[in-house]
Amino acid sequence: MDTATGPQQLGGPDNARPPRLSVVVPTRNEAENIPLLIKRLAPLVVPLGAEILVVDDSDDDTPDALSRAAVDAPLPVRLLHRPASARTGGLSGAVLLGAEHARGEWIMVMDADLQHPPESAAMLATVAMRHDVDVVIGTRYAGNGSREGLDGVFREATSSWATRLVKSMFPRRLATVSDPMSGLFAFRRSAVRLDRMNPVGFKVLLELLVRHPGARVAEVAYEMATRHAGRSKASLREGANFLRHLSRLRGQRLVGQIRTRPRTLRDRLHELGRLVAFGLIGLSGMVVNTAALWFFYEPAQLHHLLGAALATQLSTTWNFLLVDNLIYRRQRRAGLAARASRFFLLNNVLLLLRLPVLQVLVWAGVGVLAANAVTLVALFLLRFVVNDRVIYTADDRGRRDPVRMLVSVDGTEARSAPSRRRYQYLKYRYDIAGVVTIGSQIRLPELEFFRAQWVAGADVDIAVRVADVGGRGPQRRAAMTQYASQSVLRYEEQLGRLGANFRIQLGPPIDIQVGPLLARSPHVVYTNIIEALLRFVMVSRGHMLLHSACVTLDGVGVMLSALTDTGKTATVLRLLRDHGGLFLSDDMTIVRPDGVAFCFPKPLTISAHTLRAVQAQDLTPQEWRRLQLQSRLHSKGGRSLALTLARFNLPIMGINAITQLVVPPPKYSVDRLVPCRMGTSTRVEELFVIERGAPGIGDLDHAETVNRMIDNTDDAYGFPPFRYLAPSITIAGQGYAQLREREREILAGFLSNVRSRVISSDCFGWADDIPRLLRAERGEAPTSAVVPSPVWPHWDAHLASAGGAV
């Protein structure tokens, strides 16, 4: 059929709802392979809400074979056949055409020859739709990936050589990609501009990655299978197309970098300053070059062209040392070897341009030294622009995510043997509101309220131990690896076992192993690892860990919610200090669908704007002095700096752990900051979402409230490595998407009987406005009586249930 008529559905249900996933399969004479592909692939991707779209360039009976295979398919199977006159772009053109006609939110590309095993493809699609990424690549070069399915040693060597070549030409844009020329990949439709794409030959993924530098990438290791039937389409012609494609991409990227101009006046002035400094160093290099050329030409009696070539190597070395250490010391991105190789490559390419001009000038009667100086000066500006905008570019737009994400489908973790120096006993145990129990070898101050030593170490839901996690040697960047067959997650930073590494075995029970550095910073262990798991274990048991504060005022359960560092903690302190009531939580609250909230009294973090609400007489002068530094470092500014650093290839979790170790966060129990009593549970009647802005108050409907509370909760988990860790979590048979959906259901039930309003203030006045509003509406006089809190934990109940004496 002609492409103008669009794809034709050959079989499967004609669903009214659009598919979530479109599997695009380009084919050319695959009649022997396509029936088996449909038979194996279709059942695996049906649960993902998929369709299969075959873009066919065949001259055999592949369309007929597909039609027969599609009749009983459990999902829509569509065919887009291109006649010989419309087969522009070869395989790449077929993939792009299929992507244009695909209806899914996600598009997966795979071959029809079964070298991409359908089981691996289905796992890749599952990972793609679960993780917060834009592109997921099937890799043969990481984890347990294998390229043994390639036809012979020559094909394997050619593939390996081509991969190294590509990565060396795009070291930044392919920094976290081990297999940039894979034919098995998936991408989010909204993250890719198809109109930017113009690939040549087979390498569609390479084009996509280079054209979309900001796309977030993850990889899934797979073993490439042998071709089921038919012949490979690889040929010398395709190899030539690959080299042409690569040179075009590199040339266009180079031109784009050179054309990138400073965006602000300040940037332009800085560039001018670098130009002057570069010129001064260039003058000193010209002296070195001229002296060396004189030596090679006069005393050594070498030909002037050979002398110019040798002199260039000496002056290039001189210039590189000065430029690298004086001008671009703070802008160095790649390693020393990479910077030096590019610097020398540039100067030697320019040397090839200089030598013919130098010879022409000598023929014209100009002296060798003078002619050499003329050629050096003539190329000065080009040399500066390439160095400033290509080799030492400070432009970080489209920076790749610094953490490598890899899912190993069938691989097993190479786990080191347990150290005899470390014991297994869980010294600290916690019972979180009777819902989740935790045992830990390190003390967790955030959970101190829930200490429950009666819980047996063998019965905990989450166990935290110290172990030697990670490889012995350093690595280039941090990596999050998921071993799907073992339900193991492992995070390793650049510093080997010295880094902030951890390993999670998803249970039950959930077993967490943290490296020695993390063990010395329990706040980071709890906030960045344990709380993320606790959140979803709570969900699996019908509760939600909601980012909010909760108090009772005059017997009314009141909940406060806000984005991080808005002023929620200061508001809670002032409410308790000025209006009495019971304190349940400041940062996180445990809620049930029936509207009941349980206390979660973590120590309060005192940020800079919270200090005004603290009037504790019990703090020592030394503590007050420390607060001045701690409150600023651990406030919104410090958090913003940490999130900015997280975009770079730095061991950010280790930096965070060391920072917390050197300058501990200012955490205090609420009753040390203001006189108050604690409550254990309440039925929430009022919810206030506090915001900064012009004073005002307005109602929120149920759907908007749910969305806001979910957004505010997610905002509390923005620091790495949550977004790499969470999508890989599976608890009680529920994956990340199911847990998120269940969390929303719990929250919707909780909020169904709660009045929700947004209240704005430009002077942190929420602590005055909320009580005044409640009393005006309810007509109740304020009371100074404080309702005593029930005893928590219920020691007698636990002892009685265990058969102990009361």
C-alpha positions in Angstrom: 0.0 0.0 0.0 1.1 3.6 -0.5 2.4 5.6 2.5 -0.1 8.3 1.7 -3.0 6.2 2.8 -1.4 5.5 6.2 -1.0 2.2 8.1 -3.6 -0.5 7.7 -4.7 -2.6 10.7 -4.3 -6.3 9.9 -5.5 -7.8 13.1 -6.0 -7.6 16.9 -8.7 -5.6 18.8 -9.6 -2.2 17.5 -9.3 -0.3 20.8 -11.0 3.0 21.2 -8.3 4.2 23.6 -4.9 5.1 22.1 -2.1 2.7 23.0 0.5 3.7 25.6 3.3 1.9 23.6 3.9 1.6 19.9 6.4 -1.0 18.8 7.9 0.0 15.5 9.4 -2.8 13.5 11.2 -2.0 10.2 11.3 -5.0 7.9 12.9 -5.9 4.6 12.3 -9.4 3.3 11.5 -10.9 6.7 8.7 -13.3 5.8 10.4 -16.2 7.7 10.9 -14.2 10.9 7.8 -12.0 11.2 5.3 -14.7 12.3 7.5 -15.9 15.1 8.2 -12.3 16.2 4.5 -11.5 16.5 3.8 -14.8 18.3 6.5 -14.2 20.9 6.3 -10.4 21.3 2.5 -9.8 21.4 1.7 -11.5 24.6 4.6 -9.8 26.4 3.6 -6.3 25.5 -0.2 -6.6 25.8 -0.1 -5.7 29.5 1.7 -2.5 28.6 -1.2 -1.3 26.4 0.8 -1.7 23.2 0.4 -1.8 19.4 2.8 -3.2 16.8 3.4 -1.1 13.7 5.4 -2.8 11.0 7.0 -0.5 8.4 7.8 -2.8 5.5 10.2 -2.3 2.6 10.0 -5.9 1.3 9.9 -7.3 -2.1 8.9 -10.8 -0.9 5.6 -11.9 0.8 6.4 -10.4 4.2 3.1 -8.4 4.2 1.1 -11.6 3.6 3.0 -13.5 6.3 2.3 -10.6 8.7 -1.4 -10.6 7.8 -1.7 -14.3 8.7 0.2 -13.8 11.9 -1.9 -10.8 13.0 -5.3 -12.4 12.8 -5.2 -13.9 16.3 -2.9 -11.3 17.8 -4.1 -10.0 21.3 -3.2 -6.4 20.4 -3.5 -4.1 17.3 -1.1 -5.0 14.5 -0.7 -2.4 11.8 1.2 -2.5 8.5 2.7 0.4 6.6 4.1 -0.9 3.3 6.5 1.4 1.3 6.7 0.7 -2.4 10.1 0.8 -4.0 9.6 4.4 -5.1 9.0 5.6 -1.6 11.8 3.9 0.3 13.8 7.0 1.1 16.3 6.9 3.9 16.5 3.1 4.1 16.0 1.6 7.5 16.3 5.0 9.2 13.6 6.4 7.0 11.3 3.5 7.8 11.8 4.1 11.6 11.1 7.8 11.3 8.0 7.2 9.2 6.8 4.6 11.7 7.4 7.0 14.6 5.3 9.7 12.8 2.4 7.2 12.5 2.8 5.7 15.9 -0.1 6.4 18.4 1.6 5.6 21.7 3.2 7.8 24.3 6.2 5.6 24.1 7.8 4.3 20.9 10.0 1.3 20.9 12.2 0.3 17.9 13.4 -3.2 17.3 14.5 -5.5 14.5 12.3 -8.3 13.1 15.1 -10.9 12.8 14.8 -11.9 16.5 18.4 -10.8 17.3 16.5 -8.5 19.7 14.8 -11.1 21.9 11.2 -10.2 22.4 11.6 -11.0 26.2 14.4 -8.4 26.4 12.4 -5.9 24.3 9.4 -6.3 26.6 11.6 -5.7 29.7 13.1 -2.6 28.0 9.6 -1.2 27.4 8.6 -1.9 31.0 11.6 -0.1 32.3 11.0 2.8 29.9 7.4 3.3 31.0 8.3 3.0 34.7 11.3 5.3 35.0 11.5 9.1 34.8 13.6 9.0 31.6 13.2 9.9 28.0 15.3 7.3 26.2 15.9 3.6 27.2 18.6 1.7 25.3 19.2 -2.0 25.0 22.9 -2.3 25.5 25.3 -5.1 24.5 28.3 -3.6 26.3 27.2 -3.2 30.0 26.1 -5.5 32.8 25.4 -8.9 31.4 24.9 -7.6 27.9 26.4 -9.6 25.0 27.0 -9.1 21.3 27.6 -12.8 20.5 24.7 -12.8 18.2 26.7 -10.9 15.6 27.8 -12.9 12.6 31.4 -13.8 13.3 34.5 -12.2 14.9 34.8 -9.6 12.1 31.3 -8.2 12.8 32.0 -8.1 16.5 35.3 -6.3 16.1 33.7 -3.8 13.7 30.9 -3.1 16.1 33.2 -2.6 19.0 35.5 -0.3 17.0 32.6 1.7 15.7 31.2 2.2 19.2 34.6 3.5 20.5 34.9 5.8 17.5 31.4 7.3 18.1 31.9 7.8 21.8 35.3 9.5 21.2 33.7 11.9 18.8 30.8 12.8 21.2 32.4 12.3 24.6 29.8 14.5 26.4 26.6 13.7 24.7 27.3 10.0 24.9 28.9 10.1 28.4 26.4 7.7 30.1 25.7 5.6 27.0 27.6 2.3 26.5 25.8 1.3 23.2 25.0 4.4 21.2 24.4 2.4 18.0 22.0 -0.1 19.4 19.0 -1.0 17.2 16.9 -1.8 20.3 15.6 1.3 22.1 12.6 3.2 23.2 11.9 6.9 23.5 9.2 9.1 24.9 7.4 10.8 22.0 7.1 14.2 23.8 10.9 14.3 24.4 12.0 13.8 20.8 11.7 16.3 17.9 11.3 14.1 14.9 11.7 17.1 12.6 15.3 17.4 13.8 16.1 13.9 12.8 17.8 13.1 9.5 19.7 9.9 10.0 21.5 7.9 7.3 21.7 4.1 7.3 21.0 2.0 10.3 22.1 4.3 13.2 18.9 6.1 14.2 19.7 6.0 17.9 23.0 7.8 17.4 21.2 10.6 15.6 18.5 10.8 18.3 21.1 11.1 21.1 23.3 13.7 19.4 20.3 15.8 18.4 18.7 15.6 21.9 21.5 16.3 24.4 19.0 16.9 27.3 17.2 13.6 27.0 17.5 11.5 30.1 18.9 8.1 29.3 18.7 4.6 31.0 20.1 1.3 29.7 18.8 -2.3 29.8 21.4 -5.0 29.3 20.5 -7.8 26.9 22.1 -10.7 25.1 21.9 -10.3 21.4 20.6 -13.5 19.8 21.6 -15.0 16.5 19.5 -14.2 13.5 16.6 -16.6 13.2 16.4 -16.7 9.4 17.4 -14.8 6.3 20.4 -12.7 5.7 21.9 -9.6 7.5 21.4 -6.3 5.7 24.9 -5.1 6.8 27.3 -4.4 3.9 30.2 -2.2 2.9 27.7 0.3 1.6 26.1 0.6 5.0 29.6 1.0 6.5 30.2 3.9 4.2 26.8 5.4 5.0 27.7 5.1 8.7 31.0 7.0 8.3 29.2 9.7 6.2 26.5 10.0 8.8 29.1 10.3 11.6 31.1 12.9 9.9 28.0 14.9 9.1 26.8 14.8 12.7 30.3 15.8 14.0 30.6 18.6 11.5 27.1 20.0 12.3 27.8 19.8 16.0 31.2 21.6 15.6 29.6 24.4 13.5 26.8 24.7 16.1 29.3 25.1 18.9 31.3 27.7 17.0 28.2 29.7 16.3 27.1 29.7 19.9 27.6 33.3 21.2 27.6 34.6 24.7 24.0 35.4 25.8 24.6 38.3 28.2 26.8 41.4 28.4 28.7 39.8 31.3 29.4 36.7 29.3 30.6 38.8 26.3 33.0 40.7 28.6 34.3 37.5 30.0 34.9 36.2 26.5 36.7 39.4 25.6 38.9 38.9 28.6 39.7 35.4 27.6 40.5 36.5 24.1 43.1 39.0 25.4 44.6 36.4 27.7 44.7 33.9 24.9 46.4 36.4 22.6 49.1 37.1 25.1 49.8 33.4 25.6 49.7 33.1 21.8 52.4 35.7 21.5 54.6 33.8 23.9 53.9 30.6 21.9 54.9 32.4 18.7 58.2 33.2 20.3 58.7 29.5 21.2 57.6 28.5 17.7 59.9 30.9 15.9 62.9 29.9 18.0 62.2 26.3 17.4 61.8 26.8 13.7 65.0 28.7 13.5 66.8 25.9 15.2 65.4 23.2 13.0 65.9 25.3 9.8 69.3 26.8 10.4 71.6 24.7 12.7 69.7 21.4 12.1 69.4 22.1 8.3 65.9 20.5 8.1 63.5 21.4 5.4 61.4 24.4 6.4 58.1 22.5 6.2 59.4 19.7 8.5 60.8 22.3 10.8 57.5 24.1 11.0 55.7 20.9 11.8 58.2 20.1 14.6 58.1 23.6 15.9 54.3 23.5 16.1 54.5 20.5 18.5 56.7 22.4 20.9 54.7 25.6 20.8 51.4 23.6 21.1 52.8 22.0 24.3 53.8 25.4 25.7 50.4 27.0 24.8 48.4 24.1 26.2 50.1 24.2 29.6 49.5 27.9 29.9 46.0 28.0 28.5 44.8 25.0 30.5 46.2 26.2 33.8 45.7 30.0 33.5 42.7 30.8 31.3 40.4 27.7 31.6 41.4 26.3 35.0 37.8 26.6 36.3 36.1 25.5 33.1 37.9 22.2 32.5 35.3 19.5 31.9 36.9 16.5 30.4 40.1 14.8 31.7 43.6 16.0 31.0 44.3 13.5 28.3 41.0 14.4 26.5 41.7 18.1 26.7 45.3 17.7 25.5 44.4 15.4 22.6 41.8 17.9 21.3 44.1 20.8 21.7 46.9 19.0 19.8 44.4 17.8 17.2 43.2 21.3 16.5 46.7 22.8 16.1 47.8 20.0 13.8 44.7 20.3 11.7 45.4 24.0 11.4 49.1 23.1 10.6 47.8 21.2 7.5 46.2 24.4 6.4 49.2 26.5 7.3 51.9 24.5 5.4 50.6 25.1 1.9 50.3 28.9 2.6 53.7 28.9 4.2 55.2 27.3 1.0 53.5 29.8 -1.2 54.9 32.7 0.8 58.4 31.2 0.6 58.0 30.9 -3.1 57.0 34.5 -3.2 60.2 35.5 -1.6 59.1 35.9 2.0 61.6 34.7 4.6 60.8 31.4 6.3 60.5 32.9 9.8 58.3 35.8 8.7 56.1 33.6 6.6 55.6 31.2 9.5 54.6 34.1 11.8 52.1 35.4 9.2 50.4 32.0 9.0 50.3 31.8 12.9 48.7 35.2 13.2 46.2 34.5 10.4 44.6 31.6 12.2 44.7 33.1 15.7 41.0 34.0 15.9 39.9 30.6 14.6 42.1 28.9 17.2 40.6 30.9 20.0 37.0 30.4 19.0 37.4 26.6 18.7 39.2 26.5 22.1 36.7 28.7 23.8 33.5 27.3 22.4 34.4 23.7 21.7 37.3 22.3 23.7 36.7 24.4 26.9 33.0 25.2 26.4 31.2 26.1 29.6 27.8 25.8 28.0 25.9 23.1 30.0 22.6 23.3 28.2 21.5 19.8 27.4 23.8 18.2 30.0 23.4 14.5 30.3 22.2 13.1 33.6 25.5 12.3 35.5 24.3 9.0 36.9 24.4 5.9 34.7 21.2 3.8 35.0 21.4 0.1 34.1 18.9 -2.7 34.4 20.4 -6.1 34.2 17.6 -8.5 33.2 19.2 -11.9 33.7 22.5 -11.0 35.2 23.6 -11.8 38.8 25.3 -9.4 41.1 28.9 -10.0 41.9 28.5 -9.5 45.6 31.6 -9.5 47.8 31.8 -12.0 50.7 30.6 -10.6 54.1 33.4 -9.1 56.2 34.2 -10.9 59.4 34.8 -7.5 61.0 31.1 -6.7 60.8 28.4 -8.1 63.0 24.7 -8.7 61.9 22.9 -7.7 65.1 20.3 -4.9 64.7 21.0 -2.7 67.7 18.2 -0.2 67.1 14.6 -1.1 66.4 11.6 1.1 65.6 7.8 0.5 65.3 6.3 3.1 63.0 2.7 3.6 64.2 2.2 -0.2 64.3 2.4 -0.3 60.5 6.1 -0.8 59.6 9.0 -2.0 61.8 12.6 -1.1 61.1 15.8 -2.6 62.5 19.1 -0.8 62.1 22.8 -1.1 63.1 23.0 2.7 63.1 20.9 5.0 65.2 18.2 6.9 63.2 17.5 10.2 65.0 14.5 10.9 62.8 12.7 7.8 64.2 13.8 8.1 67.8 10.1 8.7 68.8 9.3 5.2 67.5 12.0 3.3 69.4 10.7 -0.2 70.1 13.3 -2.6 71.4 10.7 -5.3 72.0 10.5 -5.9 68.2 12.5 -9.0 67.4 15.4 -8.4 64.9 14.1 -11.3 62.8 10.6 -9.7 62.5 11.5 -6.3 61.1 10.1 -5.2 57.7 13.2 -3.2 56.9 16.8 -4.0 58.1 19.7 -1.6 57.8 23.2 -2.9 58.1 26.7 -1.6 57.4 28.7 -3.4 54.7 31.5 -2.9 52.2 29.4 -2.0 49.2 30.8 -1.2 45.8 34.0 -2.1 43.8 37.4 -1.5 45.2 38.5 0.9 42.6 37.1 4.3 41.4 34.9 4.7 38.4 34.1 7.6 36.1 30.6 8.3 37.3 27.9 7.2 39.7 25.8 4.3 38.7 22.4 2.8 39.7 22.1 -0.8 38.8 19.0 -3.0 39.1 19.4 -6.7 39.0 15.8 -7.7 38.0 16.2 -11.4 38.6 17.4 -10.9 42.1 15.3 -7.9 43.1 18.5 -6.1 44.0 19.3 -2.4 43.6 22.8 -1.0 43.9 24.0 2.6 43.9 27.8 3.2 43.6 29.6 6.5 43.4 32.9 7.4 41.8 35.1 6.8 44.8 34.8 3.0 45.0 34.2 1.7 48.5 35.1 5.1 49.9 32.0 6.6 48.3 28.4 6.9 49.6 27.2 3.5 48.3 24.3 1.3 49.2 22.6 -1.9 48.2 19.0 -2.9 48.6 17.6 -6.4 48.5 13.8 -6.1 48.1 12.2 -8.5 50.5 10.4 -9.3 52.5 12.2 -8.2 54.5 13.8 -5.3 52.7 17.6 -5.5 53.4 19.6 -2.3 53.1 23.4 -2.3 53.2 25.1 1.1 53.4 28.8 1.8 53.0 31.0 3.1 55.9 30.7 6.7 54.7 26.9 6.7 54.8 26.9 4.9 58.1 28.6 7.9 59.6 25.8 10.2 58.3 22.5 8.6 59.5 20.5 11.7 58.5 21.4 11.0 54.8 20.7 7.3 55.2 17.3 8.0 56.5 16.3 10.9 54.3 17.7 9.6 51.0 17.2 5.9 51.3 15.0 4.7 54.2 12.2 7.2 53.8 11.9 6.5 50.1 11.3 2.8 50.9 9.2 3.5 54.0 6.9 5.7 51.8 6.0 2.8 49.5 5.9 0.1 52.2 3.3 2.3 53.9 1.3 2.4 50.7 1.4 -1.3 50.3 -0.2 -1.5 53.8 -3.0 1.0 53.1 -1.3 4.1 54.6 0.4 7.1 53.0 3.4 9.1 54.2 2.2 12.5 53.3 4.5 15.6 53.2 2.6 17.8 55.6 2.4 19.1 59.1 -0.4 18.2 61.5 -1.6 19.8 64.7 -4.9 20.0 66.7 -6.2 23.5 67.5 -9.1 23.7 70.0 -9.8 20.1 69.3 -9.8 20.5 65.5 -7.4 18.4 63.4 -5.6 20.9 61.2 -3.1 19.9 58.4 -0.7 22.3 56.7 1.0 21.6 53.4 3.5 23.5 51.3 6.4 23.1 49.0 9.8 22.7 50.7 11.2 25.7 52.5 8.0 27.8 52.2 7.6 28.5 56.0 5.6 25.5 57.2 7.9 24.7 60.2 7.9 28.3 61.4 4.1 28.3 61.2 3.8 25.1 63.2 6.1 26.5 65.9 4.1 29.7 66.2 0.8 27.9 66.2 2.0 25.8 69.2 3.6 28.7 71.0 0.8 31.2 70.6 -2.3 29.1 70.4 -1.6 25.8 72.2 -2.9 22.5 70.9 -1.2 19.2 70.2 1.7 18.5 67.9 1.6 15.5 65.6 4.0 16.2 62.8 6.0 18.9 61.0 7.5 17.2 57.9 5.6 13.9 57.3 2.2 12.7 58.5 0.9 9.1 58.3 -2.7 9.2 56.9 -5.4 6.6 56.2 -8.2 6.6 53.7 -10.8 7.1 56.5 -9.5 10.6 57.3 -7.4 9.7 60.3 -3.8 11.1 60.6 -1.1 9.6 62.8 1.8 11.4 64.4 5.3 11.3 62.8 7.2 13.6 65.1 10.6 13.8 63.4 13.1 16.4 64.8 12.5 19.8 63.3 15.1 21.2 60.9 15.6 24.9 61.7 16.2 26.8 58.4 17.1 30.5 58.2 13.5 31.8 58.0 12.4 29.5 60.9 14.8 31.1 63.4 12.3 34.0 64.0 9.8 31.5 65.4 12.3 29.9 67.8 12.2 31.4 71.3 13.6 28.4 73.2 15.2 29.3 76.5 16.7 25.8 76.7 19.2 26.3 73.9 22.7 27.0 75.0 24.7 30.0 73.7 26.9 27.6 71.7 23.8 26.0 70.1 22.5 29.5 69.1 25.8 30.4 67.5 25.9 27.1 65.6 22.3 27.7 64.5 23.4 30.8 62.6 25.6 28.7 60.3 23.5 25.5 60.3 20.2 27.2 59.5 21.7 28.8 56.4 23.6 25.8 55.1 20.6 23.5 55.5 18.0 26.0 54.2 16.6 26.6 50.7 19.8 28.2 49.5 21.9 25.2 50.6 19.4 22.8 49.1 19.4 24.7 45.8 23.2 24.6 45.7 23.1 20.8 46.3 20.5 20.3 43.6 22.7 22.3 41.2 25.8 20.3 42.0 23.8 17.1 41.4 23.6 18.0 37.7 27.4 17.6 37.4 29.5 14.4 37.5 30.2 14.6 41.2 29.8 12.1 44.0 26.9 14.2 45.3 25.6 11.8 47.9 29.1 11.5 49.3 29.5 15.3 49.4 26.1 15.5 51.1 27.2 12.9 53.7 30.4 14.7 54.5 28.7 18.0 54.7 26.1 16.6 57.2 29.0 15.0 59.1 31.0 18.3 59.4 28.0 20.6 59.9 25.2 18.5 61.3 21.7 19.7 60.4 20.0 21.8 63.1 17.5 19.3 64.3 15.6 19.7 67.5 12.7 18.0 69.1 9.6 20.3 68.9 9.1 20.4 72.7 12.7 21.8 73.1 11.9 24.7 70.8 8.4 25.6 72.1 6.4 24.3 75.1 3.9 21.8 73.7 2.4 18.4 74.1 2.3 15.6 71.5 -0.7 13.8 70.1 -0.8 10.4 68.5 -3.7 10.7 66.1 -6.6 12.9 65.0 -9.3 13.1 62.4 -8.3 15.9 60.1 -11.1 18.4 59.3 -9.2 21.3 57.9 -6.3 21.4 55.3 -4.5 24.6 54.5 -2.0 24.8 51.6 0.2 27.7 52.5 1.9 29.9 49.9 3.9 33.1 49.7 2.2 35.9 47.9 -0.5 38.6 48.2 -2.7 37.9 51.2 -5.8 35.8 50.3 -7.7 32.6 50.8 -9.6 30.4 48.4 -11.2 27.0 48.3 -9.6 24.0 46.6 -11.7 21.3 45.0 -11.0 17.7 45.7 -9.1 16.8 42.5 -6.9 19.9 42.7 -6.2 19.2 46.3 -5.1 15.7 45.6 -2.8 16.9 42.8 -1.3 19.6 45.0 -0.6 17.2 47.9 1.0 14.7 45.5 3.2 17.5 44.0 4.2 18.7 47.5 5.1 15.2 48.6 7.1 14.6 45.5 9.0 17.9 46.0 10.2 16.5 49.3 12.0 13.7 47.5 13.8 15.7 44.9 17.3 15.0 46.0 19.3 12.2 44.4 19.1 9.3 44.2 15.3 9.1 44.7 14.4 9.4 41.1 16.8 6.6 40.1 15.8 4.4 43.0 12.0 4.7 43.3 11.0 3.5 39.8 12.8 0.2 40.5 11.0 -0.5 43.7 8.6 -3.5 43.8 6.8 -4.2 47.2 4.3 -6.9 47.8 4.1 -7.6 44.1 3.3 -4.0 43.3 5.5 -2.0 41.0 6.3 1.7 41.1 3.3 2.7 38.9 0.9 0.6 40.9 2.2 1.9 44.2 1.8 5.5 43.0 -1.7 4.8 41.9 -2.6 3.2 45.2 -1.0 6.1 47.0 -3.3 8.5 45.1 -6.3 6.4 46.1 -5.4 6.5 49.7 -4.9 10.3 49.6 -8.2 10.8 47.7 -10.0 8.8 50.4 -8.3 10.7 53.2 -9.2 14.1 51.7 -12.8 13.2 50.9 -14.1 14.6 54.2 -11.5 17.3 54.6 -12.2 21.0 53.8 -9.2 22.2 51.7 -8.1 25.8 51.2 -5.1 27.7 49.9 -4.0 30.6 52.1 -1.4 33.1 51.0 0.7 35.6 53.0 3.5 38.0 52.2 4.7 38.3 55.8 4.7 34.7 57.2 1.3 35.5 58.8 -0.3 32.0 58.5 0.0 31.3 62.2 -2.2 34.3 63.0 -4.6 33.9 60.0 -5.5 30.2 60.5 -6.6 30.3 64.2 -8.5 33.5 63.6 -10.3 32.0 60.6 -11.2 28.8 62.4 -12.6 30.5 65.4 -14.6 33.0 63.3 -16.2 30.1 61.3 -16.8 27.8 64.2 -17.9 30.4 66.8 -15.7 28.8 69.5 -13.9 30.7 72.1 -10.3 30.0 72.4 -9.3 27.7 75.3 -6.2 27.6 77.3 -6.7 24.0 78.4 -4.2 21.6 76.9 -5.6 18.1 76.2 -3.1 15.6 77.5 -1.6 13.2 74.9 -2.3 9.5 75.2 0.8 7.4 76.2 2.8 6.5 73.1 4.0 3.9 72.5 1.5 1.6 74.2 4.0 -0.4 76.1 1.4 -2.4 78.0 -0.5 -3.4 74.9 2.7 -4.7 73.2 3.8 -6.6 76.3 0.3 -8.1 76.8 0.2 -9.3 73.2 3.6 -10.8 73.7 2.4 -12.7 76.8 4.4 -10.6 79.2 3.3 -9.3 82.6 1.6 -6.0 82.8 
